[in-house]
Amino acid sequence: MACERSLVCLLAVQFLVLFSTEEVRAKISAVIVFGDSTVDAGNNNHRLTLVKSNFKPYGTDFEGGKPTGRWSNGRLFTDFISDALRIKPSIPAYLDTNFRIEDFATGVTFASGGAGYDNLTTTLVVSILRIS
């Protein structure tokens, strides 16, 4: 049920982004992101956690070809939304060392990998810790 709701929300956002008029796009000035690893742009690089993605192959197709902490090979879907709204091509992590206070005006992500909504996320992380 939760998966179906998430899919409906994602499709609604995609519809709005792809088919919105120029007037609507002009009114959206920032994309503020909260979530888990699906939208983490590198916040975990600067946190004491085992859940990180700042190593190869992550980031191979991203700007500069180096890992940024994004949990993907390139841009995240939030980056594509921001780019489609003509705000900026990628949304920076709040804890990124290159983050500037001015970035708040156009968008930032507070997401953190491992902060899953599913109880299984915590169970898996605890299991990994016990194995280590």
N, C-alpha and C positions, 0 to 999 in steps of 0.2 A: 504494500500500500504506500509506504513512504517513498519507495523507488518510483512508483507511478506518479506521485505528486511532484517529485523532483524533476522527472522527465517533462511533465506538463509545464512546470515553471521554466525550465531551460528552453523549451520550444517557444514559450511565450516571449521570453527575452530575445531569443533569436529572431522571431517574427518582428518585434519592435525595432530591433537594430537594423535588420535588413530592409524593412519596408517603411521605416519612419520618414517623414518629410524633412526637408532642410530646416524648417522652422522648429520642429521638435528637437532635432539634433542640436540646434543652437542653444537650447535651454538646458541641456545636460552638460555640465562643466567639469564633473569629476566622477570617478569610479572608485568607491571605497569598498574593499573586499574583506570579508571575514570567512574563515573556513579552515579546512584541513589541508592535507598534502595536494589535493587536486588544484588548489589555488595558491599554495605557498610559493613565494618568489624568492625565498632565501632567508626568511626570518630564523630558521633553525640553525643556520650557519653560526649564529652568534648566541646560541643557547646551549646550556649544558644538557644534552640529550643524545641518545643513541640513534634517534630517528633523523638522519641527515641524507642529503643527496648532492653534496658539493664535491663530487668525484666523477670521473668518466664512467660510463658513457653519457651521463646527464649533461645537457648543454652543448652537445657536439654541433647541432645546427642552430644554436642561439648566437646572438651578437658576439663576435670574437671567438666563437668555437670553444669556450671554456665553461666548466660547470659554474652555475650561479646559485645553486640551491633550489632551482625549480625542479619539480618532480616530473620532468619531461625532457625530451631530446631538444626541444625548441621552445616556442612560446606556449603559454597557457591559454585556455579559452577566454579567460578574463582579459588577456592581452589583445585577443582578436576583437572582443567587444569594444574595448577602449579605442582600438585602431579604427574600427568601423564607425564609431561615433566621432572620429577625427579629434580625439582628445590627445592621445599620445600612443606610440606603438607598443609600449610595454609598461606595466604597472610595477613600480619598485617596491621592495620589501621595506617595511617600516624600520627594521633593525639594520638595513644595509648601511655600510659605512659611507657610501656615496649619497645617501638620502639627505635631502635638504628640506628645510621647513616649507619652502615654496612648493614642494611636491604635494603637500596637502591640498593645495588649490586645484590640482588636476587629478589626484587619485593616488592611493597607496593601499597596500595589502597588509593586513594584520594576521593573515592566515598562518597556521603552524602545522607542519606535517606531524601526523600522529595524534592530532586532536579530532579523531573520528567521532561521528555521531553514533556509530554502532558500538554496542558494548563489547563486541568481539575485538575491536581495536585494542582496548586495554588488556584484554586476555592474552592477545598475541604478544604484546610488548612485554608483559610480565613473564610469559613463557620464554621469550628470548633472553631476558635477564637471568632467569634461573639456569639456562643452559650455559651462559657465559661464565 
